[in-house]
Amino acid sequence: MKRPELRPYQAEAGAKINATIAAGHRRVLLVSPTGSGKTVIAAAMIDQGGLEPGTPRAWQSLPPLDPEPHVRAWVSARARAFAKSQSRGAT
């Protein structure tokens, strides 16, 4: 499968993300309109280790995210809300 060619604003966004991570920031938020290619940018960063040859792979220095605690907290909150709604409706 052919890799999509990044548009200039996508390449610029990826370069800024890499620079931000390389500067020591652990949390980066990319805000871009729907359909602008945020997923394409992320895929390029993962696939190429950056957006251009020689770009440092700053994102690789980030610790892996363990979503399990967040998922457990979300499921627990939903279960409590459900149980509360059921107890109100019981007669």
Sine and cosine of phi, psi and omega as CSV:
sin_phi,cos_phi,sin_psi,cos_psi,sin_omega,cos_omega
0.00,0.00,0.72,-0.69,-0.02,-1.00
-0.97,0.25,0.72,-0.69,0.05,-1.00
-0.96,0.27,0.67,-0.74,0.03,-1.00
-0.94,0.34,0.56,-0.83,0.06,-1.00
-0.99,0.14,0.75,-0.66,-0.03,-1.00
-0.96,0.30,0.62,-0.79,0.12,-0.99
-0.98,0.22,0.37,-0.93,-0.04,-1.00
-0.81,0.58,-0.67,0.74,-0.02,-1.00
-0.93,0.35,-0.47,0.88,0.05,-1.00
-0.95,0.32,-0.68,0.73,0.04,-1.00
-0.89,0.45,-0.64,0.77,0.02,-1.00
-0.91,0.42,-0.68,0.73,0.02,-1.00
-0.89,0.47,-0.70,0.72,0.02,-1.00
-0.89,0.45,-0.65,0.76,0.03,-1.00
-0.90,0.44,-0.63,0.78,0.03,-1.00
-0.92,0.38,-0.61,0.79,0.05,-1.00
-0.89,0.46,-0.75,0.66,0.02,-1.00
-0.86,0.51,-0.67,0.74,-0.01,-1.00
-0.91,0.41,-0.63,0.78,0.01,-1.00
-0.90,0.43,-0.69,0.72,0.03,-1.00
-0.91,0.41,-0.67,0.74,0.01,-1.00
-0.89,0.45,-0.45,0.89,0.02,-1.00
-0.98,0.20,-0.05,1.00,0.09,-1.00
0.97,-0.26,0.00,1.00,0.03,-1.00
-0.98,0.20,0.76,-0.65,-0.06,-1.00
-1.00,-0.06,-0.34,0.94,-0.01,-1.00
-0.86,-0.50,0.83,-0.55,-0.03,-1.00
-0.79,-0.62,0.71,-0.70,0.02,-1.00
-0.87,-0.49,0.84,-0.54,0.07,-1.00
-0.99,-0.17,0.88,-0.47,0.04,-1.00
-0.94,-0.33,0.86,-0.51,-0.04,-1.00
-0.43,-0.90,0.50,-0.86,-0.06,-1.00
-0.88,0.47,0.36,-0.93,0.10,-1.00
-0.83,0.56,0.72,-0.69,0.05,-1.00
0.99,0.13,0.12,0.99,-0.05,-1.00
-1.00,0.09,-0.17,0.98,0.09,-1.00
0.98,-0.19,0.53,0.85,0.03,-1.00
-0.87,0.49,-0.65,0.76,0.01,-1.00
-0.92,0.38,-0.61,0.79,0.04,-1.00
-0.89,0.45,-0.66,0.75,0.03,-1.00
-0.88,0.47,-0.75,0.66,-0.01,-1.00
-0.89,0.46,-0.68,0.74,0.00,-1.00
-0.89,0.46,-0.64,0.76,0.03,-1.00
-0.90,0.43,-0.65,0.76,0.00,-1.00
-0.91,0.42,-0.66,0.75,0.00,-1.00
-0.95,0.32,-0.72,0.69,-0.08,-1.00
-0.92,0.38,-0.68,0.73,-0.11,-0.99
-0.98,-0.19,-0.11,0.99,-0.05,-1.00
0.96,0.29,0.19,0.98,-0.04,-1.00
0.32,-0.95,-0.15,-0.99,-0.04,-1.00
-0.96,-0.27,-0.24,0.97,0.03,-1.00
-0.66,-0.75,0.44,-0.90,0.07,-1.00
-0.82,0.57,0.71,-0.71,0.01,-1.00
1.00,0.03,-0.08,1.00,0.03,-1.00
-0.94,0.35,0.76,-0.65,0.00,-1.00
-0.90,0.44,0.57,-0.82,-0.01,-1.00
-1.00,0.02,0.90,0.45,-0.07,-1.00
-0.87,0.49,-0.58,0.81,-0.04,-1.00
-0.89,0.45,-0.37,0.93,0.00,-1.00
-0.95,0.30,-0.28,0.96,-0.01,-1.00
-0.99,0.13,-0.13,0.99,-0.01,-1.00
-0.97,0.24,0.60,-0.80,0.05,-1.00
-0.94,0.35,0.51,-0.86,0.01,-1.00
-0.92,0.40,0.58,-0.81,0.01,-1.00
-1.00,0.09,0.78,-0.62,0.08,-1.00
-0.98,-0.18,0.98,-0.19,-0.07,-1.00
-0.97,0.24,-0.20,0.98,-0.11,-0.99
-0.84,0.54,-0.72,0.69,0.02,-1.00
-0.86,0.50,-0.62,0.79,0.00,-1.00
-0.93,0.37,-0.65,0.76,0.01,-1.00
-0.91,0.42,-0.71,0.71,0.02,-1.00
-0.86,0.50,-0.69,0.73,0.00,-1.00
-0.89,0.45,-0.67,0.74,0.00,-1.00
-0.90,0.43,-0.73,0.69,0.00,-1.00
-0.89,0.46,-0.68,0.74,0.02,-1.00
-0.88,0.48,-0.69,0.73,0.01,-1.00
-0.89,0.45,-0.67,0.74,0.02,-1.00
-0.91,0.42,-0.64,0.77,0.00,-1.00
-0.90,0.43,-0.67,0.74,0.03,-1.00
-0.90,0.44,-0.68,0.74,0.01,-1.00
-0.90,0.43,-0.66,0.76,0.02,-1.00
-0.90,0.43,-0.72,0.69,-0.01,-1.00
-0.88,0.48,-0.65,0.76,0.01,-1.00
-0.91,0.43,-0.66,0.75,0.00,-1.00
-0.92,0.38,-0.55,0.83,0.02,-1.00
-0.95,0.31,-0.59,0.81,-0.02,-1.00
-0.94,0.34,-0.48,0.88,0.04,-1.00
-0.95,0.31,-0.56,0.83,-0.06,-1.00
-0.99,0.11,-0.23,0.97,-0.05,-1.00
-0.97,0.26,0.60,-0.80,0.04,-1.00
-0.89,-0.46,0.00,0.00,0.00,0.00
